[in-house]
Amino acid sequence: MINESQLLERLKSDASRDSAFKDLIRLYKERLYWHIRNIVKSHDDTDDVLQNTFIKIFRNINSFNGDSKLYSWIYRIATNESISFINKRAKLLQITNEEAQQLALNHLQSDVYFEGDEIQYKLQQAIAKLPQKQQLVFNMRYFENIKYKDMSEILDTSEGALKASYHLATKKIEDYLTHD
């Protein structure tokens, strides 16, 4: 396992930046892919957002001041890039963010990279009906098993509020799955 503080030191050094960045990509690429994929839904869109995320990390690593864990900072960037992507798509198509999410979900079943069955698709439909914050919290907790403490740093929200959001999200999803 790579030590975060050593990795950060190498990322901030001109001599080792490139090799350290390759290590960072190896360390986070798959986890960030699935984090972003849970938000934007499409494989192709996920690849674009992931690339933008790593570019932003590379360009801004020297401004990372260590107020949070490097992991949390990286996830915050990935989350913000994902939300920005959805917002831009909605604006471009002149639709609401919710409609943009629904559009992405509608294309999910035809996505050759979607490996879910009908139950998984129904779960994704239920998640898409949640408010954005509840979607984020549910995905991070349910699919990625991110601790509330880490989620609090990533989303800049109290642990109590995150627990409440997760509880509300699970109730709404349960209602959707049992009544629709």
Salt bridges, closest charged atoms under 4 A:
ASP14 OD1 - ARG17 NH1 3.10
ASP23 OD2 - ARG10 NH2 2.81
ASP23 OD1 - ARG26 NH2 2.27
ASP45 OD2 - ARG89 NH1 2.85
ASP47 OD2 - HIS43 NE2 3.27
GLU81 OE2 - LYS56 NZ 2.76
ASP111 OD2 - ARG37 NH2 3.28
GLU144 OE2 - HIS35 ND1 2.90
ASP150 OD1 - LYS69 NZ 2.69
